[in-house]
Structures are given as C-alpha cells and as structure tokens.
Amino acid sequence: MSANRQGFRGYVTSRAFGEYRIPVPLQSLALRDYCARKGLQFILPANENNFPESYLVLEGMVQNLGDYGGIVMCSIHMLPRRPERRRLIYDRILSFGCSLHMVLEGHAIGSADDVGHVEELLMLNQIAHRLPYQLPTGE
C-alpha cells in the first residue's frame, strides 16, 4: 500500500446477503475487529442502497479507490450476483493495486490468482441446494 493511502474502507448493507441478515452496526464491528487483527487501518463504512440488486455504492467505491488500500466487507455474498459485474470490480481493485477482504470467509483478493478461489466458492454455493443431504451408504 502506498504511503498516501488512508486504509481500508468498509462496505456494509442493510439487505440480506447469502443466508445472512446482519444489522449494519454489527457488520461495522466485525469489519473493525478484522482490520485490527490484520493490522489494517479501518475507515468508516459506506452503506449500500437498500434496493434489490443495487451495487451503486460498491461500484462507486471501486471507481474511487486511489485514496484507500482496499475494501473490507462481511461476505463474498455481498458481491453482485452476475459474474461480469464481479469481474469488473475485481479488475478495478487489482488495477489500483488494492485488495478486497471478506471477513466471514476469511479470504482476501489481492492478486488475480485469488479471484478464482472466490468465484469457486460462489459457484459451489449456487449448486449446494441441489446436492443430496445424505450421501449413499453403499449398502
């Protein structure tokens, strides 16, 4: 992170994401704690609009990352559902030399190699509901 960058900007939402609906104050506490444990400076979070499938705040944050080391959010499930929209976010973050941290999954995207792991987790989550609850016993 360059010397003129302020820290990591939090990103929160009052909408449900994935299987979670976490109140914004608790999201902020989780982000602050994560940053403290990782030795990252935490910048107060921006709150996403409460419209379905709206990522205007996140996309705006990504467009103006020059002053920050990156973004910290609660979960990968806060990212847009459409892969092409996620790809634009990843590309922009990496082009700034920044990183994206997801607290609940304990994962960060700081290089192109990290993107594949996050995309794989999202894909597995999409198909998990189709998997059997019990594996065959072979009897």
C-alpha angles and dihedrals in degrees: 000000000000119000094249095057115105103211139267120330116219122230120201137167137196090213124093114263122195106324092332136097105177121175112248095242090055091048089053091051091050092049093047092049092048092051092048091051091048095045092244124142109242120219118198112271130254114229118227120232114265095236118116113263091002115144098162094124094047092046090048091051090051092050091054102042096125093101096047139064090226147290130294121200136167100248147002085242089073089070120095115279094228112084094216091057091049090049091055089052093048093047094049094047092049093045088059090050089244133128138228118220126199110196104196094049092040091227134131132193109217100142139027089260091062093058094069092058093052092047090050091052091050092049092050090050090053093054098037093091090060094055121097117260091225130037117231111265095216093234 
